[in-house]
């Protein structure tokens, strides 16, 4: 691709191709001082490395993340960047790397966190093989293109840019690639338990979770993940008398289970407005139609209206943000059609907002079931209390400044995500952890995550690392 051609990192970053011109002059970014031919080289490297990375199969289970560790380590060694690999289980491991501060006095470090494993994929349902790294129709296709090999690759390129350009740093920049995020989080748990000193009392962490929604060629908003709901999975078991299916049993286990699940599905958890949710909605109000804007400006008052409460239940984007949610996901009973089983079961995916009480919610669900022959128990013994980070920090301010350059006119808003990610494990260590994504994506592209035909636009692969570079240099660059 020609230097400065449409779609290249240089052109996209300097011309604000997605949004109209900003109302005020855009702030100067650290990358603007890098020679254009260097920026083009990093753009080319990002695309080539991303193709190679997508070809590394780290499907979890079983993971095989040491393959990705080898991919990262080879590049880091070639660039002369300090790094260490840890194989904590056969073919499963983490990788840590660091660029040390160059100033006499240092601030606390920043961590760039990513996970190397990806979810399963069925090649028969893909347009291209999921580990081909193929470029087609302007997209780079592959499992992990959205979750989250794209962000891990951008973090790698940022380290290389900082090192090659000899950027002065007033805090260490730590790169941490972990295993097993898509399943049990064993990679992060192992690292915190056994290598916590390598986190160096970090102040900030950037992870997945951010969203820059592209609608009609414009970024609607830059969403920064400041908190996540936590999982509280439940196992529901109904007990009854088994027998031959030719003679129905009215209070059989399956019948009891269906009645219990019907009561649970009809139950509505209380609506609750977190400060961060209120901040998000107020920030979005100017960009909504008048009726929605009025509601967003005072969501607490709106929720006093019974009709609006019913509307929330049918609005997936609001419902998860304002209450704990319960989703039926799994069912089980007899192994044969003509056998009434003595037990029938179901699993519920429950997501709790920060500050929620799992014991109280469990007691309420049991009360709703109201059947002594139906038990409801947590699937996991340990419950991780949901948490979130503030928006009045130096890093969050940098998100605002950088976004004003690349996405002029788009609000920067704090998000509470419906899914769990590993920021939850790092905040209790005293680290302000955020999800920030340097890439934009349409709803369709976002929805390819964990689905068939996962892909990212080639122009985004080229452009994203520069945006993340300006964030990291903005908060860690020595003055």
N, C-alpha and C positions, 0 to 999 in steps of 0.2 A: 504494500500500500504506500502511496506517495506521502511524503512528509506534509502534514497539514491537510491531507485530503479528507473529505467527509467520512466520518466513521473512525478516524484515527484518534488516538489518545490526545495528540496535540490539538487537532482541530476541535474536538468536542469540548475539551477543557477550556479552551480560550475563547470560544464563541457562544457558549451558553445555548447549545442547539435545541434544548428541550423547552426552554422557557423564554418569555419575553424579556427585554432588557430590564435590569434592576432599576428601582426608583432612585437609588443613590449609587455613586461609584463603588464598584466591587472592591473589597479589601485586597491588598497585595498578598499573594500566596507564596509560600517558600518555593514551590516548584517553578514559579515564574523566573527564578534566577538560575535555573538549570538550562544549559544550551539545548535548543530544539532538537539537534541531532542525537543528543543523549536521551531526551524524552522519547524519541521515536524508537531508539534501541530498546528502552524498557518496555514500550508498547509491544514490540515484536517478541521480546522475551516472554512477556506475560501470555501472549497467545500460544507460543510454542510450548512453554512449560505447562500451561493449562491442558493442552492436548495430551501431553505426556502423562500428566497427573490423572486425568480421567481414564487413562488406559490401565491404571493400577487398580486391580479388583480388591476392594476392602469390604466386600459385602459382610454385614454383621447380622446374624451369625454366619460364619465363625469369626470374621474380622480380618485376620492376617494383616494387622496394621503395620507390622515390621516392614512390609513391602513399601508402605508410604514413608516410613522412617528412613529407609534407604534412599528413596527418591529425594526427600528433603536434605538428608545428610550429604549426599553427593554434591549438591549445589552449594550448600553452606561451606563445605570443606574447600571447594574450588574458589569461593569468594573470600576465604580466610576469616569467616565469622565463627567465633567460639560456639561450640555446641556439644551436647552430650545425649547419647541414646540410652534408653532404659528398657530392657526386655523383662517385664515383670511376670510374664507367663509365656509359655511356648508360642512364639510368633505373634505375641501381643505386646505392645510397648508404647512408650511416650518419647517425644523428642523435645529437648530444651535448647534454646540458643539465646545469645545475649550480645547486644552492642553496649559497651560500657559508656558512662557519661564522660565527657571530655573537659568539663568545667571543674574548677577547683572546689567549688561547693555544689553539692548535688541535692536535687529534690528526690522524693520517693519515686521508684520506678513505675513504668507502665507496662502491662502485659498484653500481648496480642495472642488471644486464645483461639484455637480451632480444633475441631475433631476430624479425625482421618477416616473413620468408618462411615459406611453408607448403608441404606436399607436395601432389602432384596429387590430384584427386578426380574421380570419374565420377558426374555428377548422376543418371544413370539408375538408380543403385543406392542413392540416398539417399531418405529419406522426405520431405525438404524440400530445396530448392536449397541447395548447400553455401555459397553466398555471400549468402544471404537474411537472415541474422541473425534468423531467425524464432523467436518464443517459442511453444512448443507442449508440452503435457503437463508443465508445470513446468520445462522445459528451454529453454536458449538454444542453438540449433543453428547449426553452421557450422564450416568448415575453420579450424582454429586455436583452437577453443574449449578444447582441452586442451593443444595444442602450437603455440606458447606465447603466443598473443595474450592469453589470460586473464591470464598473469603480467605481460606487458608493460603491460596496462591497469591492473592493480593497482599497479604501480610508478608509473605516471603519476598515479593518484589520490593515492598517498602524497605525491608532490611537491606536488601542489595542496593537500593537507591541511596539510603542513608550512608552506607559504607563507601560506595564508590564516589559519591559526591562529597565525602568528608564533611558531613553536616555536623556542626557543633551541637552537642547534646548536654542538657543540664539534668538529665535523669537517665538511668539505664532503660533500654528498650529490650524487653524480654519476649521471645517468641516461644509459645508452648503449644505443641500439637499432641493431642491425647487420643487414646483409644476408647472404644466402647461407649460413646455417648448415646448411640441409638438404642442401647439395651439397658445395661446396669450402671453405667458410669464408673466402671472399675478403674479405668485409666486415670481419671481425675482423683478418685478416692485414694488410689495408690500413691499418686504423686504428692498429694497433700499430706498423707500419712508418713511417707518415707523421704521426701525431698523438699519439705516445706521451706527449708533455708534458701533454696534457689528462687523462691518467690520474693525474697528480699524485702519484706514489709512493703510491698507495692501499694501505691495509692490508687491507681486506676487499672481497669481491665476493659478491653474491647472484645466482644464476642459476637456470635450470630444473634439474630432476633430483630434487627432493625428492618424497616420496610420503606422504600421510596416508590410509592404507587404512581405509575405512569398511566394517565388517562388522556386520550385525544392529543397526544404529543406533548403533554405538559405534566410535570411532576405535581400531583395534587397536594402531597405533603411529604416531608422527611420525617419518618417515624423513628424515634430513638427508644429502644426497649429499656425502660428503667426498672421493670419488675415483671414477674411472671406468676401465673397461678401455679399452685403445686398439686400434684396428683395424690388422690386418696382412693385407690381402687378397692372396691368392695365385692365380696363373694356372697351371693344369696343362695341358700339351699332350702328347698321345701322337702318335707318328709311326709310319707303317707304309706298306705298299704299297697303293695304290689300285687299283680295278678295277670290273668289272661285278658288281652285287650278286647276279646269278644264279649266280655261282661264289664261294661263301664263302671268305674268307681267314682262317685261324685266328688269325694274329697281326696282324690289321688294327688300324689306329689306334683305332677305336671299341672293339674287344675289349680292347686293351691299356689303354685309358682306364678301362673298367669294372672291370678287375682291379685297377688302381691305386687307384681310388676305393673299391673294396671293402676294400682293405687300410687305406686312410686312415680310413674310417668305423669300422673295428674297432679302431683305435689309441686308446688312452686316455692323454692327457697326465697328467703327475704331479699329484697332489693337493697343494695348498699352502694353508696357513692364514695369511693376513695378520693382523697385530695388529688392524686395524680390523674384519675379519670375525669374529675371536674376540670383540671387544668387542660387536659387533652380536648375535651368538648368545647370549652370556652375558646381555645386557640383555633378550632375548626369552624366555629360559628360564622365568622365573616365569609367563609367560602361555601356556605350552604344556602339553599333557598330560604326565603323569609320565615316560613313556618318552622322549619327545622332549626334555623338560627336562633329563634326565640327560645326554643326548648333547650338548645345546647348552652345558651348563656345562663340558664338557671335550671339545671337538670333536677335538682332536689325538689324544687317547686313543681316541676312537671310530673314527677313521680307520685305526687299526691293525687293525681287524676287517675281514676280506675281505668278509663278507656285507654289512656296512654300506657298504663301498666300492661294491658293486653297487647298493645302494639309492640312493646319491648320484647315480649315473649316470641313474637314472630320476626323480629329483626336480629339476625345472627350477629351482626356487628356490634349491637348494643347489649344484647342479652348476656353474653359471656363477660362483658366488661362490668356489669352492674350486679352480678349475683354469682354464687356458687352454682355450678352446673352438674347435672347428672345425665349420663348417656348410657343406655343399654347397648352392650357391645357383643356379648357372647351368651349362648344358651346351650344346655346339654341335658340329656335325659336317657332314654333307653337306647340300647344298641340294636334293638329289633323293633319293627313296626307293630308286631302283634304282642308285645310285652309292655305292660304298665310297670314302670320302674318304681322302686320304693323311695328313690330320691331324684330330684330334678334341680338343676342349678342354673344360675345366671351370673355374669360379671357386669359390674357397673363401673364406668369411668367417671369418677367424681373429681372435679377441679375446684379448688378452694382459693379464694382471693386472699391476698396478704392480710394478716390479722384475723383470719377465720379460725374457728374452733372445731377441729375434726371430731372431738368427743361429743360435742353438743349436736353436730350435724348427724353423726351416727345414731345418737339417741332419738333424734327426730325422725329419721328414716325408719328405725325400728318401731316407733310409735305409729307411723303412717301404715306400716305393714300390718301391725296389730294381729298377729297370728302366732301362737306359741309353737306351731309346727313349722315355722319358717325362721331360719337363722340368718343374720346379716353380720358378717365379720370382715375386717380389713384383710386384704391379700398380703400386705407387707406389715411386718412388726414395727418398723420405723416410719415415723412421719416427719417429713422435713417442713418446718414452718416456712411459709412463703415470705419473701422479703423484697425490698426495692431500694433503689439508690436515689439521692436527691438530684434536683435539676439546677442547683446553685453552685456548681463546681467548675473548676478551670477547664476540664475536659468537655463538659456539656456546653460551656460557652464557646469552645473551639468548634464543636459540631455546628453551632449556629453560624459562626463566622465563615466556615468553609462552605456550608450549604448556601449562604448568601451569594457566594461566588459562582458555584456550579449550578444551583437551582434557584435563580433569582425570582423573588415573588412567591416562593413556596414556604409555608409555615413549617417550622421545626417543632414537632409536638412529641411529648412523652407518651409512650405506649405501655400498657400492661398487656402482655401476650397471653393468649389462651393456652399455649403449650409451655412445657417445662424446659428450661435449659440450664446449663451448668453455672451460669452467673449465681444461681441460688447457693451453690457450694462455696463460692469465693467471698460473697459479701460478709458472712460471719467471721471472716479473717480480717475484717477491717478494710476491705478493698471496695471502692466504688466501681461497680461493674455495670456495663451498658452493652446493649446490642446495637451496633451501628453497621449499616450495609453501604458500601461505596457504589453499589450497582443500583440501577433503576430496573423495574420490571412491571409489566402489565399484570392484570389479574390472571390472565391465561398462563403467562409465564410463571407466576408465583404458584399457580395450582399444579404445575408439573412436578413440584417438589413432592417426593414420596409417591409419585404417580408415574404413568407411562410417559415416554418421550420427554424426559427432563432435559432442559436446554437453557442456554443463555445466549443473548445476542453477541456476536463477535465484537461489535463496537463497544459493548459494555466490558468485555474482557480486557480490551485495550485501554479503556478509559478509567476503570475503577481503581487500579493501583495508585494512580496519580492523586485521586481524591483522598484516599486513605493516607497517602504520604503527607499531604498537606495537613490532615488532622494530627498525625503523629508528630510531625515537625512543628506544628503549631503549639502543641502542649509540652513537647520535650526538647525543642530546639533552643539551644543556649542563645541568649541575647548578646 
